[in-house]
Every structure is written in C-alpha cells, then in structure tokens.
Amino acid sequence: MNATSFLKRIWEDPNTTITLGLFILGTLFVFFSFFILQKDKPYITSRESLYTTPLIIGCIFIFISIMFAIKLLPKMDSKKDKKENICATLAREFPTLDKDTIKCIFHSCNHDVPLKDHIHVYELISINGIVDKDGTYYGMYERSGHIAPNKTSDGLVIHVAASSAGISFGDLHVIAIDLLAKEKLLIEVLEDTYRCKIFKIFFQTPKLSNEPFHIRFMFKWERAMNPFQDFDGITAKDFSYLPKEMHATLQLPGEAVLYEGITISNDGKQISRLKMDRNIDTKKGRFIYKVGLREISPNSTHLLIVYKIDKSSKLLSLRDMIEISQVSESDLNNVYIVEKSIEGNYAATREILYDRMKMFPEGFLVAKLCDMVVGYVETCIWNVQDFTTFEEIKNFPSLFDPKGKYLYIISLCVAEPFRRKGVASKLLESVINLARQKNISEIHLVSKKEIVTLYEKYGFEYVKDLPNFFPGFHGIFMKKRLISI
Ligand SMILES: CC(C)(COP(=O)(O)OP(=O)(O)OC[C@H]1O[C@@H](n2cnc3c(N)ncnc32)[C@H](O)[C@@H]1OP(=O)(O)O)[C@@H](O)C(=O)NCCC(=O)NCCS
C-alpha cells in the first residue's frame, strides 16, 4: 500500500478531518500567543497588543471544532447502532458468512450517496458485475429514464462500494457513453477512498425537466473483492424512483456454493430475502443470476447479493471468462459503442459496421462478458498488398474477395477498462485460427507504433512504415506468414 492510499484511508471521513484540522490549528494559535507573552523574549516589543490576535483566532477555531464535534457525535452514534444492527442481523441470518464479509457489508450499507433526491426517474437499471480470480470487479452498467418534472440535472452521481479483498485496493477506471447523443462523456471523481468510489458522469448539456437520458458506463476496480466470499449490491434509497425490475447479473470466477439476495432496511434491523431468477452455468464453472426488484419492501434501502465460492474450484481469470463469437446484428450497437468510446469522431458509423458484418461475418468477431461486447476484431479477405493510406482501402466491401490470399485486420479494439487482460490476444488467436481454416497465406495489418509488441508476440513481422496512414497516425505495416505461396 503506498503513502497516498494510506493517507486516503486515514482521512476517509472529511468531516472528522475538518474538525481535527481546526482543533489542531486553534491549539497552535493559542500556543503561539503564549509564546509571544513570555517575558524572556526581549526582541518582541509591544507584547500585550500582539498576543491577543492569535489568541482570539485560536479560540474561534477551537470553538468551531467543538461545535463540529457536537454535531458529529450523534451521527457517529447512529452509525455505531446501525453497524451493530446490521452485523447482528447478518450473523444471525447467515451463520456461514465470515466476519470480514459481514464488516464489509456494513461498510457498503453505511454510505450516504450524495444524490439530490428525485432528480432522475429510472426506467431501466441494468447491472452486469464480473469478479475475476484476482478479485478485480468489472462493472457494465446502464441507466435510462427521464429527468423528474420541474427538475434539471447536469449528470448522474454513481456510487460504488467494496469490499473485503484486503488493504491493497486498486484504482478505478471508468468510461461512459451517452447512448442518445452517441458521445463519450466526461467523468469527475468526487470521492476516491479505499472502500468507496463516487464519480459523476456529466451529460453533454444539462438536461431539463422530463428530458430523457440513456447512459452506459463500464468500470474496473482492481482487487476490490474477495473472490471466494463477498457481496455485490446497490444502494436504493427510494425505490419509487427505480424501475420495477432491475436486471442484474453477477458473474463469478468459480462455482458458487452459496448465494443470497437480501435487502436491508436503513437501520439494519430488517432483512428480507429476494426471489432470484437463477441461471447457473456449471459446465464453465460460472454462476450467473438475475434479480427483479418486485418483491422489495418499500422500507428497504440496500439490496445485496451475497456469494460464496467453493474454495476447491479453480478460479477463472477475465481471459477465461471472455467468450469469442461471431458478431450478430444485435451486437452491432454494442460494437459501435466501444468503437465510439475509443475512436471518437473517427469512429466507423453503424452503417459501415453493418456493411463490414455483411461482407465477411465469419471474420467479424466479438469478445463478450455477460453478453456485453467489450472488444472486437474486424477482418477482410482480399488480394491487396500495396497501399499507403487508409483512404485508399476504406471501402472494404468493394475489395473483398472470398478467395483472396490475404486476411487483413481492419480494426482490433478493446474497451478501456478491460485492457491488458488478454482480450485482444484471445481475439487475435481466433483470427489466426480462422485464417488457417481458410487456407490464407498471410495475415496483414497496420499497427500503431506502441502496439507492435502485441502483434510480435503472435509472430507478426515488420514490413514497412506508413507515416501518413491516418491523419496524425504513423502506421507500421506488419504481416504474419501462415503458409508459403
Ligand atoms: C491495442 C489493444 C487492442 C490491446 O488490447 P488488450 O486486450 O489490452 O491487449 P492484451 O491484454 O491482449 O495484450 C497482450 C500484450 O500486448 C502488448 N500490449 C497490449 N497493449 C499494449 C499497449 N498499450 N502498449 C504496449 N504493449 C501493449 C503487451 O505485451 C501485452 O501483454 P502484457 O499485458 O502481458 O504486457 C487495446 O489497447 C485497444 O483497443 N487500443 C485502442 C485501439 C487500438 O489501438 N487498436 C490497435 C490498432 S493497431
């Protein structure tokens, strides 16, 4: 754990920090005034008038800090009560849960989300959570609805809390896309402590009363969970402003032997169990379930999914959990979202992606997690070898030749939060297999300079520089020989 995260951990509660800070500052001022008063400092003249100012400032600071403390104490007390209630209820209801998990559940329940009440009326909340063998949590969330009547909003505040993997929590990586405006959105981190991350996704322009919104965001929080026993959950302070049903899927890195869906009331005294629509894929050692919000009682404020994995089961990495498949028409929207989040204004339009899919469906592959596209590769078979700019080749369908000698990788992309986990490698391996099946003699591509090592790992070789491939993009033409011509 580095010094910054240690400090963050200590100063997690800003109110306590302010109170303590004011008290220390006040005490320093008071000491300073006494120092001035000491008669054995001959160089200090007109002592009497000098010492009063720091003394007054010091007393004011100490007074304010005492007032803060008086305000904080009852809150601390209610937090303590709530903690005791939640821990006692959980220990009674789930005797097999270990103490650490219970403590963490308490921690999650204890956060106040700084959402201004009743601004966003949700029609859809979709949560896809994935935990890998290292305890890294990948979230793919979607929210849509409209702004409440007579309200305006500049964005959504999202709160994620976790968990019990230990003290070495990693950073949060998050991207967001406005599905209506088809643009990548700005994100500001409001709170970034070791157990809680709060960030705000800004609409491009503030939304007015009754305006619709539809946002998808993906995030990765490294080492946030205990892969063997933990919980996932949402804080739902006002269910009347949530949709009747919420689609939630939690994909775990091994075979789950226990899980419970529960809701907890704000004081932690009431706990109720959720009926869940289970879908267990034991073959792949994965466990997926969906939750509806229908049965949640109105006074519940926290919804938690508690899981426990058989310790003897082999835990899966993100790479193991990724599924590679041929793109389908229903995936295209998700491909476009990933493309847009990476390429911005240079992104291929949905029509272009559709044409490429129709051109060579077998060569357009997607990498999916929980049915969500997180990466893709597009290819074309042709006989073209000589080109210097993308402009010359961009009309791929007109150059496509199913009997061609070369397979060209048009684009290989992985959404930011899912990078450096072998997703692109898995897509590349599938492309190489496909090329072998099709008796292709060479695979060609134009790489960015910094990505060359990825392709070298798979036996691609440098051919030539293409300095003007794209405006502002120095390309490296590379090829991999499969069979001799
Ligand atoms: C390039 C890209 C597809 C890589 O996806 P990925 O899933 O992170 O790649 P992998 O995890 O399979 O990486 C495998 C290896 O490739 C190399 N590699 C991948 N990304 C790299 C990068 N940004 N810089 C240097 N090496 C990289 C590393 O050697 C890596 O192994 P390591 O993680 O053990 O060090 C992804 O970063 C992306 O979509 N970038 C934006 C679009 C783009 O540039 N596409 C490629 C055009 S040529």
The ligand as an SDF file (V2000), in Angstrom:
LIG
                    3D

 48 50  0  0  0  0  0  0  0  0999 V2000
   -4.3980   -2.3980  -28.5730 C   0  0  0  0  0  0  0  0  0  0  0  0
   -5.4870   -3.0660  -27.7840 C   0  0  0  0  0  0  0  0  0  0  0  0
   -6.4590   -3.7320  -28.7520 C   0  0  0  0  0  0  0  0  0  0  0  0
   -4.8660   -4.1150  -26.8410 C   0  0  0  0  0  0  0  0  0  0  0  0
   -5.8970   -4.8050  -26.1660 O   0  0  0  0  0  0  0  0  0  0  0  0
   -5.6310   -5.6300  -24.8080 P   0  0  0  0  0  0  0  0  0  0  0  0
   -6.7830   -6.5080  -24.5820 O   0  0  0  0  0  0  0  0  0  0  0  0
   -5.2520   -4.6850  -23.7490 O   0  0  0  0  0  0  0  0  0  0  0  0
   -4.3420   -6.4910  -25.2020 O   0  0  0  0  0  0  0  0  0  0  0  0
   -3.8000   -7.7700  -24.4060 P   0  0  0  0  0  0  0  0  0  0  0  0
   -4.1610   -7.7140  -22.9910 O   0  0  0  0  0  0  0  0  0  0  0  0
   -4.1820   -8.9880  -25.1560 O   0  0  0  0  0  0  0  0  0  0  0  0
   -2.2220   -7.5090  -24.5440 O   0  0  0  0  0  0  0  0  0  0  0  0
   -1.3210   -8.5550  -24.8110 C   0  0  0  0  0  0  0  0  0  0  0  0
    0.0800   -7.9710  -24.8930 C   0  0  0  0  0  0  0  0  0  0  0  0
    0.1640   -6.9860  -25.9370 O   0  0  0  0  0  0  0  0  0  0  0  0
    1.0150   -5.9110  -25.5350 C   0  0  0  0  0  0  0  0  0  0  0  0
    0.2360   -4.6840  -25.4050 N   0  0  0  0  0  0  0  0  0  0  0  0
   -1.1010   -4.5490  -25.3720 C   0  0  0  0  0  0  0  0  0  0  0  0
   -1.4500   -3.2490  -25.2520 N   0  0  0  0  0  0  0  0  0  0  0  0
   -0.3180   -2.5560  -25.2020 C   0  0  0  0  0  0  0  0  0  0  0  0
   -0.0180   -1.1720  -25.0790 C   0  0  0  0  0  0  0  0  0  0  0  0
   -0.9670   -0.2420  -24.9890 N   0  0  0  0  0  0  0  0  0  0  0  0
    1.2750   -0.7990  -25.0550 N   0  0  0  0  0  0  0  0  0  0  0  0
    2.2730   -1.7170  -25.1410 C   0  0  0  0  0  0  0  0  0  0  0  0
    2.0520   -3.0480  -25.2540 N   0  0  0  0  0  0  0  0  0  0  0  0
    0.7810   -3.4630  -25.2930 C   0  0  0  0  0  0  0  0  0  0  0  0
    1.5940   -6.3190  -24.1940 C   0  0  0  0  0  0  0  0  0  0  0  0
    2.7830   -7.0250  -24.4620 O   0  0  0  0  0  0  0  0  0  0  0  0
    0.5160   -7.2470  -23.6570 C   0  0  0  0  0  0  0  0  0  0  0  0
    0.9820   -8.1820  -22.7240 O   0  0  0  0  0  0  0  0  0  0  0  0
    1.0740   -7.7800  -21.1720 P   0  0  0  0  0  0  0  0  0  0  0  0
   -0.2390   -7.1430  -20.7940 O   0  0  0  0  0  0  0  0  0  0  0  0
    1.2960   -9.0930  -20.5070 O   0  0  0  0  0  0  0  0  0  0  0  0
    2.2110   -6.8060  -21.0630 O   0  0  0  0  0  0  0  0  0  0  0  0
   -6.2460   -2.0310  -26.9080 C   0  0  0  0  0  0  0  0  0  0  0  0
   -5.3080   -1.3350  -26.1320 O   0  0  0  0  0  0  0  0  0  0  0  0
   -7.0480   -1.0270  -27.7250 C   0  0  0  0  0  0  0  0  0  0  0  0
   -8.1960   -1.2700  -28.0750 O   0  0  0  0  0  0  0  0  0  0  0  0
   -6.4550    0.1540  -28.0340 N   0  0  0  0  0  0  0  0  0  0  0  0
   -7.1570    1.1920  -28.7930 C   0  0  0  0  0  0  0  0  0  0  0  0
   -7.3550    0.7710  -30.2330 C   0  0  0  0  0  0  0  0  0  0  0  0
   -6.0560    0.3450  -30.8740 C   0  0  0  0  0  0  0  0  0  0  0  0
   -5.0420    0.9930  -30.7040 O   0  0  0  0  0  0  0  0  0  0  0  0
   -6.1190   -0.7700  -31.6370 N   0  0  0  0  0  0  0  0  0  0  0  0
   -4.9650   -1.3460  -32.2610 C   0  0  0  0  0  0  0  0  0  0  0  0
   -4.6950   -0.6710  -33.5390 C   0  0  0  0  0  0  0  0  0  0  0  0
   -3.1480   -1.2290  -34.1850 S   0  0  0  0  0  0  0  0  0  0  0  0
  1  2  1  0
  2  3  1  0
  2  4  1  0
  2 36  1  0
  4  5  1  0
  5  6  1  0
  6  7  2  0
  6  8  1  0
  6  9  1  0
  9 10  1  0
 10 11  2  0
 10 12  1  0
 10 13  1  0
 13 14  1  0
 14 15  1  0
 15 16  1  0
 15 30  1  0
 16 17  1  0
 17 18  1  0
 17 28  1  0
 18 19  1  0
 18 27  1  0
 19 20  2  0
 20 21  1  0
 21 22  1  0
 21 27  2  0
 22 23  1  0
 22 24  2  0
 24 25  1  0
 25 26  2  0
 26 27  1  0
 28 29  1  0
 28 30  1  0
 30 31  1  0
 31 32  1  0
 32 33  2  0
 32 34  1  0
 32 35  1  0
 36 37  1  0
 36 38  1  0
 38 39  2  0
 38 40  1  0
 40 41  1  0
 41 42  1  0
 42 43  1  0
 43 44  2  0
 43 45  1  0
 45 46  1  0
 46 47  1  0
 47 48  1  0
M  END
$$$$
